[in-house]
Amino acid sequence: MLYTQPTSGISDSEHHIFRADSARYIGPPTEAWESERIEWVPLTDIRRLIDKRDLVSGTSMNALLYALTEA
């Protein structure tokens, strides 16, 4: 598990990020606000998406960079 405070000093928001070794798609989000888009992306594509600035969210970046160090 990874713990992060994405806006430390500004907000007391806490994010807990869990890693899974497998996943399966079970359907679209049940709430419209959950996601603008869902896409399965291989770990090998993460660096390219970061370099292109397609991934910029602080919490997502923390999770993905952590995943890359564990791969």
C-alpha positions in Angstrom: 0.0 0.0 0.0 1.1 3.5 -0.8 0.0 6.5 1.2 0.1 10.1 -0.1 -1.2 13.5 0.7 -1.4 15.1 -2.8 -1.9 18.7 -1.5 0.1 18.7 1.8 0.0 22.0 3.5 -3.1 23.1 1.7 -5.5 20.3 2.4 -5.7 17.3 4.8 -6.7 15.0 1.9 -5.3 11.5 2.3 -5.1 8.9 -0.5 -4.4 5.2 0.1 -3.2 3.4 -3.0 -3.5 -0.4 -3.2 -1.6 -2.6 -5.6 -3.3 -5.7 -7.2 -1.6 -8.5 -9.1 -4.6 -9.0 -11.3 -7.8 -7.3 -12.3 -10.9 -7.9 -14.5 -13.4 -5.6 -16.0 -16.8 -6.0 -14.4 -18.6 -3.1 -16.1 -18.8 0.7 -16.4 -18.6 3.0 -13.3 -21.9 3.1 -11.4 -21.5 6.9 -10.8 -21.0 9.3 -13.6 -18.4 11.3 -11.6 -16.1 8.3 -11.1 -14.3 8.5 -14.4 -14.2 10.4 -17.7 -12.7 7.4 -19.4 -11.5 3.9 -18.5 -8.8 2.2 -20.4 -6.6 -0.9 -19.7 -3.0 0.1 -20.2 0.0 -2.2 -20.1 2.7 -1.2 -17.6 5.1 -1.0 -20.5 3.1 2.0 -21.8 3.2 4.1 -18.6 6.5 5.8 -19.3 5.4 6.9 -22.8 2.1 8.2 -21.4 3.9 10.2 -18.7 6.4 11.6 -21.2 3.5 12.7 -23.5 1.8 14.3 -20.4 -1.2 12.1 -21.0 -0.9 11.2 -17.3 -0.4 14.2 -15.0 -2.7 13.7 -11.9 -0.5 13.7 -8.7 -2.1 10.7 -7.1 -2.1 8.7 -10.4 1.5 9.6 -10.9 2.4 8.4 -7.4 0.6 5.1 -8.0 2.1 4.5 -11.4 5.6 5.5 -10.6 5.4 3.2 -7.5 4.1 0.4 -9.7 7.1 0.9 -12.1 9.5 0.5 -9.2 7.9 -2.7 -8.2 7.7 -4.2 -11.7 
